[in-house]
Structure formats: C-alpha cells, structure tokens
Amino acid sequence: DDDGTLTQILDEEPEAGQGESWIRIAVDPAADPERLRRRVVGVLADVRAAVDDWQPMRRSIIELADRLPEDTRIGTADERDAAASFLRWLAEDHLTFLGCRDHVVEIGEDGPTVRALPGTGLGVLRDDDAAEAITPLALGEEHREEIEHPVTVGKSEQVLAVHRVTHPDLVAVRYHDAGRLIERRYAGQFSSTAYTSSVLTIPLVADKVRAILDEGGWSTRSHSGAIVMRLLETFPRDELFQAPLDHLRQVVTRILQLANQLRTAVFLRRDPGGRFVTALVYLPRERYTTSVRRQVERLLREATGADRVTFTAHVSDEPLARLYYVLRSSDGAVTMPDAAAEERLDDDIAQRLLRVGPSDRPGPDRHRHLTAQPASGQQ
C-alpha cells in the first residue's frame, strides 16, 4: 500500500504495482542475527545508492568525454582523444558504475597532494568517510607521474559487496575547472565483455597494443607479430588496463626472446598508490605443477611481505606457462623488491624448478641443455 506494507503476493505480473525480487537464505543458527541484519541492510543501501545514481554517473562520464579534448593543459592531443574514446566506451555498458567523487590535485614544493571535495560523491561514494576507504587519498611515487595523464585505471584496496564481491576498478579522470586540476574517481566493475573482447577493440588498451607492435616493427601478419598478439590477447586483462606502456613493452620483448627457450622470467609491478604488487611469472609448461605454484607464491610472499595473495594460472599449448599473482598486505606495507632482488627471485624460482621438473627429473646438466635449445628441438 502507500505506506510500504506488503498486502498481497501475485504469481502473475499485475498491470499496476511494483515488481520485487525475493531471496530465501538459510542462515547458520550460530550466526549473530543483529550483526547479520546490519550487514544485509548496509549492502542493500550500497546497492540502492549505486542504482539511484547510475544515470547521473553515466551522464557525468559522457560530459567529461566531451570536455577532455579541449582541455589543452592535460596530456597530449592524442592522449586526450584516446581518453575520451575510452570514457565513451565505459558508458556503453562496459563499466558497472558503483560510485564517483571529485578531488582537487594541488602541486606544491613537496609534490602533488589530493584533497577530496566534500559533498561531490555519488553512489557508494556519497558518504565522504566511506569514500576515503574505497578511494584513498595517499599519493605514491608512481602516482606523481599519473597526474600528467587525463585517464588512468587502477584497483581499490577495499572489497565491495555490490554486483560482484571483489575489489572494484578505479578510473581516474583529470581535467581543469576554474583554474584547478580536478581528479574525478569512478569506482565500478568492468563488464565481462571488457575481459573477453579482443584487445584491439578496447580504447586505451588498443593504443598500448598498437604502440608495442609499431615500436617492435611487428606486423600482425608476421610470425613474431602473431606471437605478440597471442600473448596480449591472453594477457591478464587488468594488467593491460593498469600497467604503463613501458612495463608491458618490457614483458612482451622478454617473452618474445624466450618464446623458443625454456627459461623462467619474473616481472613485478607496484600499484601507483602502493597498495599492492603484481607478479607475472613465466616458466616452462612441462614444469608447472600445483607444488611449483605454491613454492613461487611462498617466494613472492617473502620478497614483498604480502599476507594476502590471489592468483590465476594460464597453461596452453605454448611452451611457457604463466602465473599471475596480486600481492597485498593487511597493514598496507607491501614491499616492491628492487631490480637486484627481482633478479634473485628469478634465480630462486629457476632453482626450485630443477627439483620438480618432468617425470624423468633431469639434473642441472640436463636443465642447462633444455634452456639453451628451442622447444621444438627438444626430445
């Protein structure tokens, strides 16, 4: 009725009335009912806020896409055009909008700082205190370089229970307004098509892929170009969105050099906000086992101080298998190993593989022979 009291449930959709979704949940009798009630009410409030502000957030990102190309004080013309295309792509249902909030970037003698603008939040970022946990204001050293670009992509450290229970994606859009540099941060989740579509169909990502191909002199119709495209099409999509071009170029170039060799390769990247470290580990496919994956994880934990780790494994008919780790620390003090430590980590992983190789368990001499020969020539 008008007071919101349920008066009747109909099996068929009525001509008038409100449709509702009902969920029946079996709860452990030992659960604290009041704590459960507060949690459910909080999640439903977040969902309601995201749904209510969905269209305003979508309109705001389209408005920024129209505005960016004319803002000559941020990035190059090509960067602004690419950023505008990416924002329009997001608005075409490739990002589930959860929240957004505006910040002012101020550049002083000690470097840039970010200050939130109270009352500008939408969706789950309406509440300024809650928004700080989702989009923290701290600037890492790498973030200082990001503010020169109109758009960057990252991940929140906070886990949200809206849409999918996961770390939301963060899209930061920078533009000038009334003499100030504004950074509008969108929290959301990329749609499934963002992870399954070809890399050449996604703005910003496609630009990185083409830059790697062009700088390497690789045509997509060439043998090397085909290897690069297979590598990038199966690359962890979050890395393609978040990692800078230089890092991606380094990975592709190194893996192309190792395409016909059975060697390990480790690539570490620190999140610009310093909230986590990602690790790409390539190793001979025939030497990949669950035990190897756990040992690699243990080495990465020791090197970074992480106590929370997620991973994915990619094993195909290519000679190298790939492990992708995201390493976080409960106290936020995850460490990025320096170049020397990263090289030692690579050596440590290679040494572990000597002890868990194929069924014939080759010794060190056999291992050196394998790493020196193309995969196609090994027996």
VODODREN-891889 format. One record per residue (C-alpha): x, y, z; residue in one letter. Coordinates in steps of 0.001 Angstrom, whole numbers. Example, Ala and Ser with C-alpha at 12.3 -4.5 7.8 and 13.67 -1.06 7.14 Angstrom:
2
12300/-4500/7800/a
13670/-1060/7140/s
This chain:
379
0/0/0/d
1009/3666/143/d
2768/3074/3491/d
5005/386/2021/g
3259/-2512/3776/t
3084/-5751/1784/l
-569/-6680/1331/t
-541/-9378/-1354/q
1819/-11507/-3472/i
697/-12363/-7009/l
2034/-15177/-9193/d
1435/-13151/-12354/e
2761/-9685/-13065/e
-46/-7200/-12373/p
-858/-4248/-14594/e
-151/-1966/-11671/a
2163/-2444/-8713/g
5822/-2911/-8061/q
7882/-5931/-9027/g
10163/-7275/-6324/e
12925/-9844/-6188/s
12769/-12300/-3308/w
15722/-14270/-1984/i
15435/-17036/590/r
18607/-17599/2586/i
19343/-20389/5075/a
21358/-18949/7954/v
23570/-20849/10365/d
21790/-20864/13753/p
25070/-19809/15373/a
25163/-16566/13375/a
24663/-13267/15202/d
21257/-12106/13858/p
21793/-8436/14667/e
25215/-8349/13024/r
23778/-10149/10000/l
20885/-7702/9807/r
23235/-4695/9873/r
25406/-6228/7167/r
22454/-7001/4882/v
20957/-3551/5418/v
24333/-1975/4619/g
24770/-3954/1399/v
21220/-3129/272/l
21873/555/1000/a
25001/441/-1179/d
23071/-1266/-3971/v
20296/1327/-3741/r
22792/4200/-3836/a
24558/2750/-6895/a
21272/2158/-8727/v
19805/5567/-7851/d
22921/7425/-9063/d
23653/5176/-12062/w
22372/7595/-14698/q
23944/10723/-13138/p
27317/8921/-13059/m
26917/7748/-16643/r
25983/11265/-17798/r
28945/12754/-15953/s
31453/10467/-17672/i
29961/11299/-21089/i
30225/15013/-20257/e
33902/14543/-19372/l
34455/12672/-22650/a
33096/15718/-24498/d
35156/18097/-22402/r
38588/16410/-22378/l
39694/17030/-26000/p
39517/20796/-25414/e
41500/20763/-22150/d
44947/21503/-23572/t
46593/21678/-20138/r
46386/17928/-19535/i
48195/15359/-21677/g
48736/15470/-25427/t
46007/15813/-28035/a
46296/12111/-28866/d
46092/11165/-25165/e
43001/13307/-24660/r
41264/11860/-27725/d
42108/8305/-26613/a
40882/9064/-23091/a
37615/10483/-24440/a
37051/7366/-26538/s
37715/5184/-23505/f
35204/7105/-21375/l
32518/6745/-24044/r
33329/3032/-24257/w
32826/2727/-20499/l
29447/4444/-20770/a
28319/1836/-23313/e
27685/-692/-20515/d
31329/-1763/-20257/h
31554/-492/-16683/l
29055/-1067/-13891/t
29109/2290/-12113/f
29200/1994/-8323/l
30297/5469/-7273/g
32280/8600/-8106/c
33727/11571/-6257/r
35701/14704/-7133/d
39130/15656/-5786/h
41439/18637/-6201/v
45061/17937/-7128/v
47361/20567/-5671/e
51021/20727/-6637/i
53313/22245/-4014/g
57025/22336/-3259/e
56878/18819/-1811/d
54980/17438/-4803/g
51299/16887/-5543/p
48617/16234/-2941/t
44987/15223/-3382/v
42105/16749/-1444/r
38572/15382/-1652/a
35717/17806/-2376/l
33050/17105/258/p
29519/16556/-995/g
30512/15616/-4558/t
30139/11858/-4112/g
27598/9707/-5901/l
26612/6060/-5459/g
28601/4183/-2805/v
30899/7236/-2537/l
28133/9527/-1277/r
29434/9253/2278/d
32806/11013/2480/d
34140/8765/5257/d
33247/5581/3398/a
34612/7027/159/a
38045/7520/1722/e
38351/3764/2323/a
37413/2963/-1283/i
39439/5698/-2992/t
42280/6598/-574/p
43963/9959/-985/l
47574/8877/-461/a
49903/9509/-3377/l
52681/7017/-4153/g
55762/7987/-6123/e
54341/6358/-9252/e
51086/8291/-8820/h
53015/11545/-9193/r
53580/10637/-12831/e
49948/9614/-13339/e
48578/13114/-12781/i
50111/14188/-16086/e
47710/11881/-17941/h
43980/12533/-18486/p
42873/8980/-17565/v
44408/6141/-15551/t
42962/2846/-14341/v
43608/1067/-11045/g
42104/-1156/-8369/k
40676/-315/-4975/s
42047/-1995/-1882/e
38531/-2167/-457/q
36232/-5096/-1275/v
32638/-4144/-2131/l
29668/-6499/-1972/a
27776/-4764/-4778/v
27294/-6521/-8122/h
30275/-8867/-7531/r
32154/-9291/-4252/v
35547/-8066/-5386/t
37979/-5146/-5444/h
36312/-2501/-7639/p
38080/-976/-10605/d
39030/2693/-10277/l
39043/5076/-13222/v
40604/8491/-12523/a
39742/11293/-14957/v
41685/14558/-14730/r
40559/17885/-16139/y
40804/21580/-15344/h
37948/23603/-13927/d
38107/27203/-12698/a
41900/27083/-12659/g
42056/23899/-10604/r
43130/20379/-11604/l
40199/18104/-10758/i
40511/14325/-10468/e
37160/12563/-10642/r
37452/8989/-9461/r
34925/6418/-10611/y
34564/3140/-8730/a
32973/310/-10691/g
33426/-3099/-12209/q
34332/-3824/-15801/f
31748/-5925/-17604/s
32524/-9419/-18864/s
32986/-8057/-22394/t
35903/-5959/-21148/a
37683/-9238/-20392/y
36584/-11262/-23418/t
36662/-8760/-26297/s
39734/-8509/-28494/s
42358/-6139/-27131/v
42195/-4230/-30410/l
38559/-3247/-29740/t
39125/-1579/-26362/i
40215/2090/-26332/p
43440/2805/-24400/l
44282/-903/-24383/v
44274/-974/-28193/a
46594/2049/-28210/d
49079/226/-25978/k
48931/-2890/-28157/v
49469/-928/-31383/r
52350/1021/-29812/a
54070/-2245/-28814/i
53595/-3677/-32317/l
54768/-500/-34046/d
57815/50/-31840/e
58845/-3575/-32247/g
58347/-3442/-36009/g
55941/-6393/-35819/w
53116/-6790/-38294/s
50107/-8753/-37069/t
50537/-10869/-40210/r
54138/-11786/-39356/s
55225/-14772/-37279/h
56562/-12607/-34448/s
53524/-10325/-34622/g
51203/-13324/-34304/a
53104/-14457/-31184/i
52813/-10964/-29689/v
49070/-10857/-30387/m
48504/-14279/-28797/r
50484/-13114/-25794/l
48472/-9905/-25416/l
45047/-11434/-26131/e
45606/-13890/-23259/t
47443/-11402/-21032/f
45812/-10655/-17638/p
43337/-8001/-18720/r
43687/-5992/-15518/d
47400/-5604/-16271/e
46616/-4292/-19753/l
44281/-1696/-18245/f
46548/-668/-15388/q
50195/-1192/-16354/a
52131/1580/-18115/p
53283/1025/-21676/l
56964/696/-20699/d
56217/-2229/-18381/h
54096/-4032/-20982/l
56758/-3476/-23641/r
59399/-4963/-21336/q
57303/-8085/-20709/v
56459/-8647/-24373/v
60029/-8134/-25573/t
61463/-10510/-22980/r
58865/-13224/-23565/i
59344/-12998/-27314/l
63060/-13590/-26736/q
62200/-16645/-24626/l
59495/-17984/-26957/a
61730/-20829/-28121/n
63560/-21370/-24848/q
62537/-22993/-21582/l
63529/-20401/-19015/r
61810/-18585/-16203/t
61000/-14879/-16226/a
59588/-12727/-13419/v
58021/-9266/-13849/f
56920/-7234/-10840/l
54834/-4062/-10864/r
53798/-1856/-7975/r
50379/-224/-7936/d
50800/3573/-8215/p
49078/4004/-4862/g
51439/1481/-3272/g
48506/-732/-2252/r
49621/-3943/-3944/f
52267/-5554/-6149/v
51508/-7715/-9181/t
53786/-10515/-10348/a
53878/-12197/-13746/l
55865/-15429/-13654/v
56619/-17378/-16835/y
58031/-20888/-16579/l
58400/-23979/-18782/p
54951/-25500/-19242/r
56090/-29062/-18534/e
57471/-27993/-15165/r
54294/-26332/-13931/y
52579/-28135/-11051/t
50449/-27067/-8097/t
53502/-27567/-5902/s
55507/-25186/-8102/v
52757/-22588/-7951/r
52728/-22747/-4144/r
56501/-22512/-3912/q
56535/-19484/-6209/v
53835/-17884/-4079/e
55914/-18518/-956/r
58919/-16813/-2520/l
56805/-13842/-3573/l
55327/-13505/-98/r
58803/-13443/1406/e
60032/-10874/-1131/a
57096/-8469/-730/t
55874/-9052/2816/g
52400/-9849/1475/a
49961/-11881/3554/d
47014/-11796/1120/r
47544/-13310/-2306/v
45299/-14084/-5274/t
46452/-15838/-8409/f
45462/-17140/-11826/t
47313/-19699/-13942/a
47358/-19857/-17732/h
48563/-23077/-19328/v
48073/-23663/-23061/s
49941/-25337/-25904/d
52549/-22551/-25760/e
55946/-23649/-24352/p
55653/-21270/-21374/l
53005/-21351/-18663/a
52081/-18092/-16902/r
51243/-17384/-13283/l
49709/-14061/-12296/y
49724/-13003/-8643/y
48305/-9959/-6882/v
50071/-9481/-3550/l
48615/-7380/-745/r
49411/-6750/2901/s
46838/-6352/5680/s
48745/-3355/7062/d
49249/-1820/3605/g
53027/-2179/3864/a
53610/-4348/807/v
57197/-4014/-427/t
58318/-3625/-4029/m
61627/-5536/-4453/p
64374/-3636/-6249/d
65914/-4828/-9522/a
68585/-6909/-7783/a
66007/-8612/-5555/a
63791/-9283/-8563/e
66723/-10954/-10349/e
67438/-13104/-7271/r
63774/-14066/-7183/l
64000/-15208/-10806/d
67080/-17310/-9951/d
65374/-18809/-6883/d
62371/-19887/-8942/i
64630/-21434/-11590/a
66445/-23395/-8874/q
63146/-24683/-7480/r
62193/-25940/-10932/l
65302/-28125/-11018/l
63795/-30209/-8240/r
60240/-30514/-9582/v
60743/-30966/-13343/g
59228/-33539/-15699/p
58863/-37180/-14746/s
62443/-38029/-15707/d
63601/-35333/-13213/r
66598/-34032/-15177/p
69574/-32824/-13207/g
71376/-29465/-13585/p
73245/-30514/-16744/d
70036/-31574/-18461/r
68377/-28322/-17298/h
71081/-26198/-18908/r
70674/-28160/-22124/h
66922/-27584/-22097/l
67196/-23855/-21516/t
69598/-23481/-24425/a
67525/-25285/-27045/q
64341/-24271/-28878/p
61268/-26055/-27575/a
60637/-27567/-30986/s
64069/-29257/-30973/g
63879/-30917/-27559/q
63230/-34625/-27259/q
